[in-house]
Protein backbone atom coordinates (compact mmCIF):
# COMPACT_ATOMS: atom_id res chain seq x y z
CA UNK A 1 0.00 0.00 0.00
CA UNK A 2 1.59 3.27 -1.12
CA UNK A 3 1.05 6.81 0.14
CA UNK A 4 -2.39 8.28 -0.22
CA UNK A 5 -2.69 10.32 -3.39
CA UNK A 6 -2.38 14.07 -2.76
CA UNK A 7 -5.76 14.69 -4.39
CA UNK A 8 -7.41 12.17 -2.07
CA UNK A 9 -5.74 13.81 0.92
CA UNK A 10 -6.89 17.24 -0.24
CA UNK A 11 -10.47 16.05 -0.60
CA UNK A 12 -10.42 14.40 2.83
CA UNK A 13 -8.94 17.46 4.53
CA UNK A 14 -10.52 20.20 2.44
CA UNK A 15 -9.77 23.06 4.84
CA UNK A 16 -6.52 22.76 6.82
CA UNK A 17 -7.41 25.86 8.83
CA UNK A 18 -10.59 24.21 10.11
CA UNK A 19 -8.72 21.04 11.03
CA UNK A 20 -6.06 22.99 12.91
CA UNK A 21 -8.57 25.15 14.74
CA UNK A 22 -10.52 22.09 15.85
CA UNK A 23 -7.33 20.63 17.27
CA UNK A 24 -6.42 23.86 19.07
CA UNK A 25 -9.89 24.12 20.61
CA UNK A 26 -10.44 20.55 21.78
CA UNK A 27 -7.29 18.42 22.06
CA UNK A 28 -5.26 18.26 25.29
CA UNK A 29 -1.86 17.23 23.96
CA UNK A 30 0.35 14.98 26.06
CA UNK A 31 3.49 16.44 27.68
CA UNK A 32 2.73 19.87 26.16
CA UNK A 33 2.68 23.37 27.73
CA UNK A 34 -0.78 24.90 27.95
CA UNK A 35 -1.21 27.25 25.02
CA UNK A 36 1.40 25.54 22.83
CA UNK A 37 0.15 24.94 19.31
CA UNK A 38 0.83 21.40 18.19
CA UNK A 39 -1.42 21.76 15.15
CA UNK A 40 1.39 23.40 13.19
CA UNK A 41 2.61 19.88 12.46
CA UNK A 42 -0.60 18.12 11.39
CA UNK A 43 -0.01 14.87 9.54
CA UNK A 44 -2.47 13.02 7.35
CA UNK A 45 -0.78 9.98 5.83
CA UNK A 46 2.51 8.11 5.63
CA UNK A 47 4.26 5.20 3.98
CA UNK A 48 7.48 3.48 4.99
CA UNK A 49 9.79 6.15 6.40
CA UNK A 50 8.02 9.12 4.76
CA UNK A 51 5.15 11.14 6.19
CA UNK A 52 3.01 13.94 4.71
CA UNK A 53 1.42 16.89 6.48
CA UNK A 54 -1.96 18.45 5.89
CA UNK A 55 -0.46 20.93 3.44
CA UNK A 56 1.05 18.15 1.31
CA UNK A 57 4.66 18.59 2.46
CA UNK A 58 6.74 15.42 2.66
CA UNK A 59 9.17 14.60 5.49
CA UNK A 60 11.60 11.85 6.39
CA UNK A 61 10.51 10.37 9.71
CA UNK A 62 13.35 10.48 12.23
CA UNK A 63 11.36 11.05 15.41
CA UNK A 64 9.09 8.03 15.90
CA UNK A 65 10.35 6.12 18.93
CA UNK A 66 8.14 3.10 18.23
CA UNK A 67 8.42 2.80 14.46
CA UNK A 68 9.79 -0.65 13.68
CA UNK A 69 8.24 -1.49 10.30
CA UNK A 70 7.52 2.10 9.34
CA UNK A 71 4.11 3.30 8.21
CA UNK A 72 1.44 1.35 6.35
CA UNK A 73 3.43 -1.87 6.16
CA UNK A 74 1.12 -4.23 4.25
CA UNK A 75 1.85 -7.30 6.38
CA UNK A 76 1.17 -5.54 9.66
CA UNK A 77 -1.92 -3.67 8.48
CA UNK A 78 -3.32 -6.88 7.02
CA UNK A 79 -2.75 -8.77 10.28
CA UNK A 80 -4.50 -6.03 12.26
CA UNK A 81 -7.50 -5.95 9.92
CA UNK A 82 -7.87 -9.72 9.78
CA UNK A 83 -7.67 -10.14 13.55
CA UNK A 84 -10.13 -7.30 14.16
CA UNK A 85 -12.58 -9.09 11.90
CA UNK A 86 -12.03 -12.45 13.60
CA UNK A 87 -11.72 -11.79 17.35
CA UNK A 88 -10.68 -8.39 18.54
CA UNK A 89 -10.47 -9.07 22.28
CA UNK A 90 -11.26 -11.24 25.27
CA UNK A 91 -10.43 -10.61 28.93
CA UNK A 92 -7.27 -12.62 29.63
CA UNK A 93 -7.88 -12.45 33.38
CA UNK A 94 -10.80 -14.84 32.78
CA UNK A 95 -9.85 -16.74 29.62
CA UNK A 96 -7.33 -16.49 26.76
CA UNK A 97 -6.91 -16.46 22.99
CA UNK A 98 -4.53 -18.24 20.69
CA UNK A 99 -2.30 -15.27 19.91
CA UNK A 100 -1.40 -14.50 23.54
CA UNK A 101 0.48 -17.77 23.92
CA UNK A 102 2.00 -17.48 20.45
CA UNK A 103 3.40 -14.02 21.19
CA UNK A 104 4.62 -14.91 24.69
CA UNK A 105 6.40 -17.96 23.26
CA UNK A 106 7.93 -15.83 20.50
CA UNK A 107 9.30 -13.29 22.99
CA UNK A 108 10.73 -16.10 25.13
CA UNK A 109 12.52 -17.46 22.07
CA UNK A 110 14.57 -14.24 21.82
CA UNK A 111 15.60 -14.28 25.49
CA UNK A 112 17.74 -16.62 27.63
CA UNK A 113 15.91 -19.68 28.98
CA UNK A 114 15.12 -18.37 32.50
CA UNK A 115 13.03 -15.55 30.98
CA UNK A 116 9.99 -17.52 29.90
CA UNK A 117 6.90 -15.90 31.39
CA UNK A 118 5.29 -12.76 29.90
CA UNK A 119 2.57 -10.51 31.30
CA UNK A 120 0.96 -8.31 28.65
CA UNK A 121 -0.10 -4.74 29.38
CA UNK A 122 -0.75 -1.68 27.22
CA UNK A 123 2.26 0.60 27.77
CA UNK A 124 5.72 0.81 29.25
CA UNK A 125 4.35 2.83 32.17
CA UNK A 126 1.99 0.02 33.09
CA UNK A 127 4.82 -2.42 32.54
CA UNK A 128 6.89 -0.76 35.23
CA UNK A 129 4.04 -0.71 37.71
CA UNK A 130 3.84 -4.47 37.16
CA UNK A 131 7.61 -4.99 37.26
CA UNK A 132 7.98 -3.20 40.59
CA UNK A 133 5.09 -5.20 42.03
CA UNK A 134 6.85 -8.34 40.83
CA UNK A 135 10.12 -7.32 42.48
CA UNK A 136 8.57 -6.37 45.82
CA UNK A 137 6.37 -9.48 45.77
CA UNK A 138 9.33 -11.69 44.95
CA UNK A 139 11.24 -10.42 47.99
CA UNK A 140 8.25 -11.10 50.23
CA UNK A 141 7.85 -14.60 48.83
CA UNK A 142 11.51 -15.26 49.67
CA UNK A 143 10.83 -14.38 53.29
CA UNK A 144 12.92 -11.19 53.15
CA UNK A 145 10.51 -8.28 52.52
CA UNK A 146 12.04 -5.37 50.61
CA UNK A 147 10.55 -2.36 48.87
CA UNK A 148 13.45 -0.01 48.02
CA UNK A 149 14.31 0.52 44.34
CA UNK A 150 17.59 1.82 42.87
CA UNK A 151 17.40 3.67 39.55
CA UNK A 152 19.06 6.34 37.43
CA UNK A 153 18.10 9.90 38.40
CA UNK A 154 17.97 10.68 34.66
CA UNK A 155 16.09 7.49 33.85
CA UNK A 156 12.52 7.41 32.59
CA UNK A 157 10.18 4.51 33.29
CA UNK A 158 6.82 6.07 32.50
CA UNK A 159 4.07 8.45 33.50
CA UNK A 160 2.24 6.73 36.38
CA UNK A 161 2.91 7.95 39.92
CA UNK A 162 4.95 4.83 40.65
CA UNK A 163 6.98 5.10 37.44
CA UNK A 164 7.54 8.84 37.93
CA UNK A 165 8.89 8.10 41.41
CA UNK A 166 11.76 6.17 39.79
CA UNK A 167 13.15 9.34 38.19
CA UNK A 168 14.33 12.85 39.05
CA UNK A 169 13.78 14.30 35.59
CA UNK A 170 11.93 17.63 36.05
CA UNK A 171 9.00 16.49 33.91
CA UNK A 172 8.54 13.39 36.08
CA UNK A 173 8.37 15.13 39.44
CA UNK A 174 4.96 14.97 41.07
CA UNK A 175 3.22 16.34 44.19
CA UNK A 176 2.03 12.94 45.47
CA UNK A 177 3.64 10.82 48.14
CA UNK A 178 6.09 8.36 46.63
CA UNK A 179 4.64 4.84 46.90
CA UNK A 180 7.97 3.26 47.88
CA UNK A 181 11.53 4.27 48.81
CA UNK A 182 13.82 5.01 45.87
CA UNK A 183 17.56 5.65 45.75
CA UNK A 184 18.50 7.59 42.63
CA UNK A 185 21.94 7.50 41.00
CA UNK A 186 23.21 10.66 39.33
CA UNK A 187 25.45 10.40 36.29
CA UNK A 188 28.99 10.53 37.68
CA UNK A 189 30.39 11.85 34.40
CA UNK A 190 29.08 13.94 31.48
CA UNK A 191 27.36 11.84 28.78
CA UNK A 192 30.19 12.46 26.31
CA UNK A 193 32.57 10.74 28.75
CA UNK A 194 30.19 8.17 30.19
CA UNK A 195 30.04 6.11 26.99
CA UNK A 196 33.78 5.35 27.12
CA UNK A 197 35.13 2.07 28.59
CA UNK A 198 37.12 3.90 31.28
CA UNK A 199 33.83 5.24 32.72
CA UNK A 200 32.67 1.72 33.67
CA UNK A 201 34.27 1.47 37.15
CA UNK A 202 33.12 4.98 38.02
CA UNK A 203 29.50 4.21 37.10
CA UNK A 204 29.48 0.82 38.81
CA UNK A 205 30.91 2.39 41.97
CA UNK A 206 28.01 4.84 42.02
CA UNK A 207 25.53 1.98 41.80
CA UNK A 208 27.35 -0.08 44.41
CA UNK A 209 27.10 2.83 46.84
CA UNK A 210 23.40 3.28 46.05
CA UNK A 211 22.64 -0.42 46.54
CA UNK A 212 24.41 -0.38 49.90
CA UNK A 213 23.14 3.07 50.93
CA UNK A 214 20.97 1.59 53.69
CA UNK A 215 22.23 -1.78 54.92
CA UNK A 216 19.07 -2.20 56.98
CA UNK A 217 16.94 -1.78 53.85
CA UNK A 218 18.55 -3.55 50.86
CA UNK A 219 16.81 -2.91 47.52
CA UNK A 220 14.20 -5.21 46.02
CA UNK A 221 15.38 -4.26 42.54
CA UNK A 222 17.71 -2.17 40.46
CA UNK A 223 15.85 -0.67 37.49
CA UNK A 224 17.87 0.63 34.54
CA UNK A 225 17.65 1.44 30.84
CA UNK A 226 20.52 0.18 28.66
CA UNK A 227 20.33 3.60 26.93
CA UNK A 228 18.95 6.70 28.65
CA UNK A 229 16.47 7.91 26.06
CA UNK A 230 14.44 10.68 27.71
CA UNK A 231 17.42 11.37 29.97
CA UNK A 232 19.36 12.81 27.06
CA UNK A 233 20.27 10.06 24.61
CA UNK A 234 22.96 8.75 26.97
CA UNK A 235 25.04 5.77 25.83
CA UNK A 236 26.38 3.72 28.76
CA UNK A 237 29.84 2.10 28.84
CA UNK A 238 30.22 -1.45 27.54
CA UNK A 239 30.00 -4.00 30.33
CA UNK A 240 27.71 -1.88 32.51
CA UNK A 241 24.83 -4.34 32.63
CA UNK A 242 27.19 -7.25 33.29
CA UNK A 243 28.76 -5.39 36.21
CA UNK A 244 25.36 -4.45 37.55
CA UNK A 245 24.24 -8.08 37.29
CA UNK A 246 27.14 -9.06 39.55
CA UNK A 247 26.22 -6.36 42.09
CA UNK A 248 22.61 -7.54 42.14
CA UNK A 249 23.62 -11.18 42.57
CA UNK A 250 25.85 -10.29 45.52
CA UNK A 251 22.99 -8.56 47.35
CA UNK A 252 20.01 -10.74 46.44
CA UNK A 253 18.55 -7.92 44.33
CA UNK A 254 16.50 -8.38 41.17
CA UNK A 255 17.81 -6.74 37.99
CA UNK A 256 14.95 -5.14 36.03
CA UNK A 257 15.97 -3.90 32.59
CA UNK A 258 13.90 -1.27 30.79
CA UNK A 259 13.91 -2.25 27.12
CA UNK A 260 10.78 -0.25 26.30
CA UNK A 261 12.73 1.79 23.73
CA UNK A 262 15.72 -0.44 22.93
CA UNK A 263 14.14 -3.87 22.30
CA UNK A 264 13.19 -5.41 18.95
CA UNK A 265 16.09 -4.12 16.92
CA UNK A 266 16.39 -0.47 17.86
CA UNK A 267 19.64 -1.12 19.78
CA UNK A 268 21.10 -3.20 16.95
CA UNK A 269 20.16 -6.40 18.78
CA UNK A 270 16.81 -8.00 19.51
CA UNK A 271 17.33 -6.94 23.14
CA UNK A 272 20.03 -4.50 24.23
CA UNK A 273 20.91 -6.62 27.27
CA UNK A 274 22.16 -9.29 24.85
CA UNK A 275 24.99 -6.95 23.85
CA UNK A 276 26.40 -7.44 27.35
CA UNK A 277 25.43 -11.12 27.52
CA UNK A 278 23.27 -10.36 30.55
CA UNK A 279 20.22 -12.25 31.82
CA UNK A 280 17.95 -9.89 33.79
CA UNK A 281 15.29 -11.11 36.21
CA UNK A 282 12.62 -8.99 34.54
CA UNK A 283 12.59 -7.26 31.14
CA UNK A 284 10.00 -4.63 30.18
CA UNK A 285 9.56 -4.04 26.43
CA UNK A 286 6.99 -2.09 24.48
CA UNK A 287 7.48 0.53 21.76
CA UNK A 288 8.92 -1.56 18.93
CA UNK A 289 6.95 -4.69 19.74
CA UNK A 290 3.98 -3.79 17.56
CA UNK A 291 5.70 -0.93 15.75
CA UNK A 292 3.20 1.64 17.03
CA UNK A 293 0.28 0.09 15.16
CA UNK A 294 -1.55 -0.96 18.34
CA UNK A 295 -0.50 -0.26 21.96
CA UNK A 296 1.07 -3.22 23.75
CA UNK A 297 3.83 -3.88 26.28
CA UNK A 298 5.40 -7.07 27.60
CA UNK A 299 6.80 -7.74 31.08
CA UNK A 300 8.90 -10.89 30.79
CA UNK A 301 10.11 -12.53 33.99
CA UNK A 302 12.08 -15.56 35.01
CA UNK A 303 10.21 -18.63 36.22
CA UNK A 304 11.74 -18.09 39.68
CA UNK A 305 9.82 -14.82 39.91
CA UNK A 306 6.59 -16.22 38.45
CA UNK A 307 6.40 -19.34 40.58
CA UNK A 308 6.81 -17.42 43.83
CA UNK A 309 3.47 -15.70 43.31
CA UNK A 310 1.67 -18.91 44.16
CA UNK A 311 2.29 -17.75 47.73
CA UNK A 312 0.27 -14.55 47.31
CA UNK A 313 -2.25 -14.59 50.19
CA UNK A 314 -5.17 -13.10 48.23
CA UNK A 315 -5.34 -14.71 44.78
CA UNK A 316 -2.18 -16.76 44.60
CA UNK A 317 -0.90 -14.72 41.69
CA UNK A 318 0.06 -11.22 40.57
CA UNK A 319 -2.67 -8.72 41.40
CA UNK A 320 -2.24 -6.55 38.35
CA UNK A 321 -3.70 -6.13 34.87
CA UNK A 322 -6.14 -4.21 32.71
CA UNK A 323 -9.25 -5.01 30.74
CA UNK A 324 -7.33 -4.70 27.47
CA UNK A 325 -4.17 -6.50 28.62
CA UNK A 326 -3.06 -8.95 25.95
CA UNK A 327 -5.43 -7.44 23.40
CA UNK A 328 -5.80 -9.86 20.49
CA UNK A 329 -5.39 -7.22 17.77
CA UNK A 330 -2.27 -5.91 19.50
CA UNK A 331 -0.86 -9.45 19.67
CA UNK A 332 -1.56 -9.90 15.95
CA UNK A 333 0.23 -6.62 15.19
CA UNK A 334 3.19 -7.69 17.32
CA UNK A 335 3.51 -11.10 15.69
CA UNK A 336 3.38 -9.55 12.24
CA UNK A 337 5.98 -6.96 13.27
CA UNK A 338 8.33 -9.68 14.51
CA UNK A 339 7.81 -11.58 11.25
CA UNK A 340 8.91 -8.50 9.31
CA UNK A 341 11.91 -7.99 11.61
CA UNK A 342 13.12 -11.50 10.86
CA UNK A 343 12.30 -11.70 7.14
CA UNK A 344 13.88 -8.34 6.34
CA UNK A 345 16.86 -8.79 8.70
CA UNK A 346 16.03 -5.45 10.31
CA UNK A 347 17.90 -6.11 13.57
CA UNK A 348 21.27 -6.70 11.89
CA UNK A 349 20.57 -3.91 9.43
CA UNK A 350 19.84 -1.45 12.25
CA UNK A 351 23.32 -1.99 13.68
CA UNK A 352 25.01 -1.63 10.30
CA UNK A 353 22.99 1.35 9.09
CA UNK A 354 23.25 3.20 12.41
CA UNK A 355 27.02 2.87 12.23
CA UNK A 356 27.06 4.18 8.69
CA UNK A 357 24.89 7.19 9.57
CA UNK A 358 26.90 8.03 12.68
CA UNK A 359 30.16 7.86 10.71
CA UNK A 360 28.96 10.67 8.45
CA UNK A 361 28.46 13.06 11.39
CA UNK A 362 31.17 11.84 13.79
CA UNK A 363 33.56 14.62 12.70
CA UNK A 364 31.17 17.21 14.15
CA UNK A 365 31.81 16.20 17.77
CA UNK A 366 33.47 19.07 19.64
CA UNK A 367 32.92 21.57 16.83
CA UNK A 368 30.61 24.59 16.83
CA UNK A 369 27.49 23.88 18.87
CA UNK A 370 27.90 20.09 18.74
CA UNK A 371 29.29 18.74 22.02
CA UNK A 372 29.22 15.03 21.16
CA UNK A 373 28.10 12.50 18.57
CA UNK A 374 27.13 9.04 19.81
CA UNK A 375 24.86 6.21 18.83
CA UNK A 376 23.39 2.88 19.83
CA UNK A 377 22.03 0.69 17.04
CA UNK A 378 19.80 2.83 14.84
CA UNK A 379 19.76 5.83 17.19
CA UNK A 380 22.12 8.68 16.30
CA UNK A 381 22.55 11.39 18.93
CA UNK A 382 24.01 14.87 18.53
CA UNK A 383 24.42 16.55 21.90
CA UNK A 384 24.27 20.32 21.49
CA UNK A 385 25.61 23.03 23.77
CA UNK A 386 22.16 24.09 25.00
CA UNK A 387 18.51 23.13 24.75
CA UNK A 388 17.90 26.26 22.67
CA UNK A 389 20.54 25.12 20.20
CA UNK A 390 18.85 21.72 19.98
CA UNK A 391 15.44 23.34 19.43
CA UNK A 392 16.91 25.44 16.62
CA UNK A 393 18.25 22.31 14.89
CA UNK A 394 14.81 20.69 15.12
CA UNK A 395 13.16 23.73 13.57
CA UNK A 396 15.66 23.95 10.72
CA UNK A 397 15.43 20.21 10.13
CA UNK A 398 11.67 20.43 9.78
CA UNK A 399 12.10 23.24 7.25
CA UNK A 400 14.37 20.86 5.31
CA UNK A 401 11.80 18.04 5.44
CA UNK A 402 13.20 16.04 8.36
CA UNK A 403 11.54 15.20 11.68
CA UNK A 404 13.93 14.71 14.61
CA UNK A 405 13.57 14.02 18.32
CA UNK A 406 14.90 16.19 21.14
CA UNK A 407 15.66 15.10 24.69
CA UNK A 408 17.06 18.06 26.60
CA UNK A 409 20.08 19.33 24.66
CA UNK A 410 20.33 16.11 22.66
CA UNK A 411 19.04 15.88 19.09
CA UNK A 412 18.18 12.30 18.15
CA UNK A 413 17.60 10.73 14.75
CA UNK A 414 15.36 7.69 15.26
CA UNK A 415 14.14 6.50 11.84
CA UNK A 416 11.98 3.44 11.22
CA UNK A 417 14.04 0.26 10.98
CA UNK A 418 12.79 -0.22 7.41
CA UNK A 419 14.51 2.91 6.13
CA UNK A 420 16.57 2.11 3.04
CA UNK A 421 20.07 3.27 2.11
CA UNK A 422 18.81 6.20 0.05
CA UNK A 423 16.51 7.31 2.86
CA UNK A 424 19.30 7.09 5.42
CA UNK A 425 21.58 9.15 3.18
CA UNK A 426 18.87 11.75 2.66
CA UNK A 427 18.21 11.87 6.42
CA UNK A 428 21.86 12.66 7.14
CA UNK A 429 22.00 15.20 4.30
CA UNK A 430 19.02 17.04 5.75
CA UNK A 431 20.44 16.80 9.26
CA UNK A 432 23.73 18.34 8.11
CA UNK A 433 21.81 21.11 6.36
CA UNK A 434 19.99 21.85 9.63
CA UNK A 435 23.17 22.35 11.64
CA UNK A 436 24.57 25.86 12.11
CA UNK A 437 27.63 26.88 10.13
CA UNK A 438 29.40 24.84 7.46
CA UNK A 439 28.59 21.10 7.50
N, C-alpha and C positions, 0 to 999 in steps of 0.2 A: 504494500500500500504506500503510494507516494504522497508528497505534500498536497494538501488541498489546493485546488486551483485558485488563483488570486481572485477571479471573478466570482467564484462560489463564496470565498471569504468575504468579499465586498458585499454580496447580497445578504449574507447571514448577519453581518455587522454593518448595516447600512449607514449608521451615524455614530462614528467613534466618540464624538462629544457626548452623546447621550449615554453610551456605555460607560465612559469614564465618570460622568457625573453620578450615575447610579452607584458605581463603586465608591466614590467619595462620600456619598450620603449614607450608605447602608452597611458597608463592610468594615468590621473591626479586624484589622490586619495583625497577625501574630508578630510579637517582638518588634513593634513599630511605635515610634513616638506619636502621641496624639497630635493630629493636625498634619502629619507627614502624608504626602500624596504618593501612594504606590501605584496609582492608575497611569502614571506616565509611562510605565513599562507594562503594557497590556497585551498579552499574547493570545493568539487565536488558534494556531496549529503548528505542528512540528513533524519532522521525519528524521530518523537517524540522529545525527548530531547537530542538525540545523533547526532553528525555530523562527517563526515569523510573528511580528507584532500586528496590532490592529490597523496600522497604517501601511502594511505590506512590506516593511523592512525586514531583511533577513539577517540573522545573527548565527555565529557559531556558539554552541552551548558549552561553556566552561565553568558553570556555577552550580550544576545540579548534583548535590551530594549523593543522591540515591539512584543515579542514572547508570544502570548496568548495560542494558541492551539498547539504550537510546530510546527515541520516541517512535511510536507506531510500528514496533517490530511485529511482523505478521504472525510469527509463531506465538508470541505472548498474547497479542490481542485476540487471536483465535482461541487460545486456551481459556482466556477469561470469558469470552462470549459463550463458548460451548458449556463451560461449567455453570455459568449463570442460568443457562437454559435447562440444565439437568438437575442440579441441586445446589442452591446458592449457599445454604447454611443449615446446620443443626447445632444445638447446644452441646458442646463436648464435655460439659460437666455432668451430663446425663446420659450421653450416648457417644457415637463417633461417626466418622465417614471415612471412606477408603483413602482419601488423599492425605489425611492427617498422618497416618502411619507411614505412607509412602514418603512424605516429605521429612518426617523425623528420621527415618531410616537413611535417607539420602544425606542429611546433614551429618549423621553419625559416621557415614562412610568417609567423610572428609576429615574427621578428627581422630585422634588416638583412641584406642579401644576403651579406656575408662569413661570417656565422654559419650554416653549412649542414650541419655534420656532427655528429651526436649519438651519444654512447656511453651506453648504458643500464646503470644499476646499480640497487641496491636501496634506497639511503638517501643522504641528504646527506653523511654521514660518508664513505662509500665514494666519493661524487662528488668530495670534496676530495682524497682520496688520488690519484684519477685526475687531477684538475686539476693538482696539484702535479707529478706525473710528466710530464704534458704540458708544463708550463712549463719544467721542468729539461731535458727531452728536446729541446724546441724550441731552447733556447739552445745545446745541444751540436750540434744539426744545423746551426746557423748558424755553427759554428766558433768560438764564444765561450762556452765552458762557464761556467755560473753555477748556483748552488744556493741563494742567499740569498732569503728571502721577507720582504716587509714587510706587516704587518697591524695591525689595531687591537688594543691590549692587552685591551679589553673586547669584542672580537669573539668569535664562537662559530662554528666550522666543523665541529664534530662530536666524536665520542667515541673515534675511533681514536687511537693514539699520535701519528701524524703530524698529524692534525687538532687534537688537544689542544695540540700544540707551537706552533700558530698563535695561541694565546690566553694571557692571564695571569689569566683568571677563576679564583678559588680552586678551583671545582669541576673545572676542566680540568687543574690541575697534576698532574704524574705523576712517579714516581720513576725512570723510564727515561731513557736518554740520548736527547736530541733528535736526530731523524734528519737534520736539516739546520739551517743557521744561520737565525735569525729575528730581525728587528728589529721590535719592537713599539712602537706609537704610542699614548701616553696621550691621553686627551681633554684638550685644552688649556683647556677651559671647562666649567662645569657644564652638564648636559643642557638645563636650562631656558634657557640662553643660547646653546647650540650650534646650536639650530634656526633662529636668526635670521640674516638675510642678512649682517650685519656680522661674523659669526663665520667666514665663508668664508675670508678671507685668513689668519686665524690658524690654521685647521685645515690649509689647504694648505701653509702654511709648516712645520708640524710634519711633514707627509708628505715635503716636499722635503728636510728635514734627515735624515729617516730613510732616504730613497732614496740620498742622498749620504753616509751615515754612514761608509762604507768605500769610498773611491774605487777601491781595489784589488780590491774584491769587489762589483760592482754587482748589484742584485737580478735574479733571473730573473722574478719576478712581484710585483705588489702585489695582495693579496687583501683585498677589503672587502665588507661588507654595505651596501646602500643604507639600511638601517634596523637599528640594533643591537637585536635582539630580546632574546636572553638577557642581553645587556649592560645592560639596564635600560630597554628601550623608548625608545631614543634616536633622535630625528629629526635628520637631518643637514641643513646649510644648503643651499638651492637652489644648483645650479651646482657642487656638490662633485665629482660624478663627472666632469663635463666638465673641471674643473681638473685632476683626477687623471689623466684621459686625456692631457692635454697634458704632464704631468710624465713619464708613462710613455713617450710618444712621443719625448721629448727624450733619454731614457736607454736606449732600446732594451729597455724592460721590458714584459712582458705585463701587461695589466689583466685580472684574474680577478674577476668579480662574483658574489657569493653571493646568489642569488635563491631559495634553498631555501624561505624563508618568504614572500618578497614577491611571487613570480611568480604568474601565472594569476589576476589580479584583486585579490588581497589589498591591494596598494598603490594601488588605483584606476587601474591600468593593467595591460595584460597582463604586461609586465615593468617593474619600477621604473626600470631604466636608461633606458627610453624617456622618462621624465619630464624627464631632462636631455639627451635627444637623443644619447646616448652609445652607441658601438659597442664593447663589450668584445672581448677576444681569446677569452675563455672565459667561459661562463655556466653556473653549476650551479643547477639547479632541482629541486624534489622535492615538498614537502608538498602543495601544492594540485593537483598534476598529476593524480593519481587520487583526490583528495578524501579520502584515508585509507582507501579501500575495499580497496586492495591496495598493498603497498609498491612504490615505483618512484622512481627519480631519473634525471635527464638531465644529461649533461655535453655542452654544445653548444659547438663550437669553430669558428674560422675555417678555411677551406681551407688557408691558409698554415701553420697549425699541423699539420693532418692530413697534408698531403702530405710534410712534412719527415720523418715517421716511416718513410718508405720507406728512409731511411738507417740505421735501427736495425740494429746488427750481428748480432743474434741471430735475430729473426723478421721484421725489416723492417716492424714495426708496433708499436703500443702493447702492452706486456706487462702487461696488467691486465684483470681481469674476474672474474666469478663464475658458478657453474653456473646460477644463476637470473637472470643479467643479461638484460634484455629479455624477461622472462617474458610469455608470450602473454596470460594473463588480466589481468596488470597493464596491458599495452598496451590491451586492450579497455576496461578501466575508465577509463584515461586518455582515450582517444578519446571515450568516452561523456560523460565529465566536460567535455571541451572543447566537445562539442556543446551541452551544457546551458548552459555559460558564454555561448556565442554566441546561442542561441535565446532565452534569458531576459535577455539584456543585463546579465549580472551584473557585468561589469567596470565599465561606466559607472555602474551602480547602486551599486556599492561606494563609489565616490568621492562620489557625491551623498549616500548614506545616512550614510556616515562623517562627512561635514561636518555633517549635520543632528544626529546624535547628539552630536558634540563641542560644537556650539553650545549645547546644553542644559546642559552642565556647565562651559563655559568660565569662567563667573563665579566658579567655586570656586578658581581659581588664585591662590595667595598668601593664602588664607584658611584658618584653622584648621590642620588637619594636612595640607592639600593644598598642595604646593610648586608644582606646575605641571600644566597640562592641555595635552596635545599629541596629534596624531594623524597618521597616514599612511593614506590610503585608508580601509578598514574596520578600522582598529585605533585604538582610543581609549585613551590612556594617562593615568592620574592618578598623578603622582609624589607619594608621601607623605613625611613628615618622617623616618620610620625604617622599617626592615623590620618591626618589631613592629606599627607602625600599619597597614602594608599587610596583614599577616597578619590583623589584627583586622577589616579591611574584608572580606577574603575569607570569614572565618567568618560575619560578619553577613550578607553577601550570600547565602551558602548557606542560612542560616536563612530568608531571604526568597525562596528558590527561584531563585537565580541563581548560575551557576558562572562564576568569573573566573579569570584567570591572574595570577601574580605573578612578577616578575623583580626580585630585590633589593627596593628600596623602591617599585618601580613596580607599580601595579595596572593590568592590561590587560584590556579588553573586546575579545574576538576572536570575534564570532559567525559562524556559517556565512553565506556570501554570499547564500544563498537566504532569509535572514530577511526577513519582510515589514514594512510600516510599523508595524502594531500590535505585532509582536514587538519591533521596535527601540524603540518607545515604552515598552513594558513593561520591557525591559532597562534603560533609563535610569531609569525609575521605581524599580526595585528597587535599582539602584546608588545612587541618591540616598538611599534609605531605609537603605542599609548604611553611609553615611558618618556620622561622629560629629557631633553638634550639629545645628542647624537646617539643612535642605537649601535 
